[in-house]
Amino acid sequence: MWSSQNGETIFVEVTVEIILLAVVAGIVALVFALILAMNVTRQDPGSEEIQFIGRAIQEGANAFLRREYTLLAVFVVVIAIILAVFIDFDVTGRVGGGGGFPGTALSYLVGAIGSGLAGYIGMSIAVRANTRTAVKAMQGLNPALRVAFNSGTVMGISVVGIGLLGVSILYFIFRDITVVAGFGFGASSIALFARVGGGIYTKAADVGADLVGKVEQGIPEDDPRNPATVADNVGDNVGDVAGMGADLFESYVGSIIATIALGVAALGLASSVEGWNDPKLLLPILVATIGIGAAILGTFLVRTGEDADMGKLLWSLRTGILAAGALVLIGTGIAIYMLGLDFSLFWVVLIGLVAGQIIGTSSEYYTSFEFSPTKRLAEQAETGPATIMIGGLGLGMLSTVIPGIVIVAAMGLTYWFAGTYGVALAAVGMLSTLGITLATDAYGPVADNAGGIAEQAHLDPAVRERTDALDSLGNTTAATGKGFAIGSAVLTALGLMAAYAVAVGIDRADFSLLEVKVLMGLIIGAMMPFLFAALTMQAVGRAAGAMVEEVRRQFREITGLLEGTAEADYARAVAISTNGAMKEMVVPGLLAVIVPVLVGIILGAAALGGLLIGAIATGFLLAIMMANAGGAWDNAKKYIEAGNLGGKGSVQHDAAVVGDTVGDPFKDTSGPALNILIKLMSIVALVFAPLFL
């Protein structure tokens, strides 16, 4: 494929073709997402009552994102100015992009806008798909699945389309991956605030709805008499759709950036400008391009019958994911051969895909009530809330073993095949099918909302049975998705950390645990995930407390509310969740950016490297523990609600609700935000590396 002239390899023509192919793939992805979105919105939105509920959810979600993005705009502008002043000009003596143009700052702005746009697109279609899913559930299970899954696919395909467009175009313009790293920084900073803010919002509403509605008043979940019901529905969209989309958007672009940066080091280049068109640097972009096509094709294989059996529903989604993975491997093998690269890189991509599947399946095993760990956890509810809490914490800790071993094995094998470049490329392989794997996660909140709408609109019980079947599947795929997201975050963060070490020229002799500054950084880094998790858990507690008081007030003061003859003040509950999230997300988000910079400036580059290692190790394990413990508590409750161990209204169910209430911020706020924390600190270190030289 490559030609030679006058002893020099001419790469430019083929390089342009690869970048152009990536741009075309990104555009095709966005066009495909637009077609799916139009298809979803053309479906019947239902009766006026259903549409009224849908509009309330949509208005609440839009109001939250407006508040959040307005606040974040100030942060983004300030960081962009700092990057322009300290990185693009003064400190490095190098002008980002040449000619006095602040390339890193521009890349940061583009990354922040891309991340926000990806989350907004996913949320916008989700709040429109929920009513349509409920209406389709009147017809059958498969029509409802198609609408919900198509809305999730809009999220997944938009994320990879925007991400690949941004990275490939910026890389072609600047040809310097250290400048393009600003794109990853922008994506990471928005993702952290979106995940934390959305997580605080949704769990404050969820906890308030559960504690007062289900436990104190004994009314069903999603009952329209509960003032927090609409806020809970809104939270599903701003936290589990927009937040998850922004999370995986930054993992996706971060893995590509880290692989290119480490490819520069592997080739012995001073910067990517020298050999920006080398096939080893272009391979991650090409693998991501192949992944988009594979994901689009895989979505057409997701179908199910009218049997609500969990196993059949799960395999309807797995078929699409496995087919997409197989297509990626075939395409990657051909690409490696055509580029003339070592075929060992094929095994690296394969290892990444397999590792992601194993980690996701492990999360499914520990959290689904189809398997023994969650069933045994549910049985512990028979002796009260204390034992189910103890059991859930133990289960979460135990569930770290398989992902830990898989990550260690994947690191060892990929390093053996291709060094640190291989570790980062494995993350690209793991995320190559993100377009469809994210779709299987993002559809869950739509199904959950559809069930709530069916309850609030008093639809036929058969409709709620179908949406509950889809929601139960969504809980399983959400746990799988969280495991997948955390696993990819570790490999991405490791790649970014290695790229940082190369950028600052850390010598192995200086990077020893016997060096006191490295050990100091390691302990600070190991502490950061615990501090971050504590801040976000306490934030949910405070916001939920305000919601509980508001729901109690409405039941106490609105005459006829509990009897169903008066309407709840949903807007007030939505406002409380929004205000709580805006207030509480600031400190955790700022810490993630400020602490790495301060450690690098005060203690030095090696100490910052130690911080990254400590944060990645503890953040990975704590995130797995919290996500799986929370998922297991949630599904233990659902197992009892399905009629086991006394069913709804029993003392066992009351105990399980307590576990689920604690587990909600575990799995939907603190746990998922930790994987963004470790990636954000790593990309901050890489972008600000010139300050620590």
Buried (B, 14 or more C-beta within 10 A) or exposed (E): EEEEEEEEBEBEEBBEEBBEBBBEBBEBBBEBBBEBBEBBBEBEBBEEBBBEBBEBBBBBBBBBBEBBBEBBEEBBEEBBEBBBEBBBBEBBEBEBBEEEBBBBBBBBBBBBBBBBBBBBBBBBBBBBBBBBBBBBBBEBBBBBBBBBBBBBBBBBBBBBBBBBBBBBBBBBBBBBBBBBBBBBBBBBBBBBBBBBBBBBBBBBBBBBBBBBBBEEBEBEBBBBBBBBBBBBBBBBBBBBBBBBBBBBBBBBBBBBBBBBBBBBBBBEBEBBBBBBBBBBBBBBBBBBBBBBBBBBBBBEBBEBEEEBEBEEBBEBBBBBBBBBBBBBBEBBBEBBEEBEBEEEBBBBBBBBBBBBBBBBBBBBBBBBBBBEBBBEBBBBBBBBBEBBBBBBBBBBBBBBEBBBEBBEBBBEBBBEBBBBBBBBBBBBBBBBBBBBBBBBBBBBBBBBBBBBBBBBBEBEEEBBBBBBBBBBBBBBBBBBBBBBBBBBBBBBBBBBBBBBBBBBEBEEEBBEEEBEBBBBBBEBBBBBBEBBBEBBBEBBBBBBBBBBEBBBBBBEEBEEBBEEEEEBBBBBBBBBBBBBBBBBBBEBBBBBBEBBBEBBEEBBBBBBBBBBBBBBBBBBBBBBBBBBBBBBBBBBBBBBBBEBBBEBEBBBBBBBBBBBBBBBBBBBBBBBBBBBBBBBBBBBBBBBBBBBE
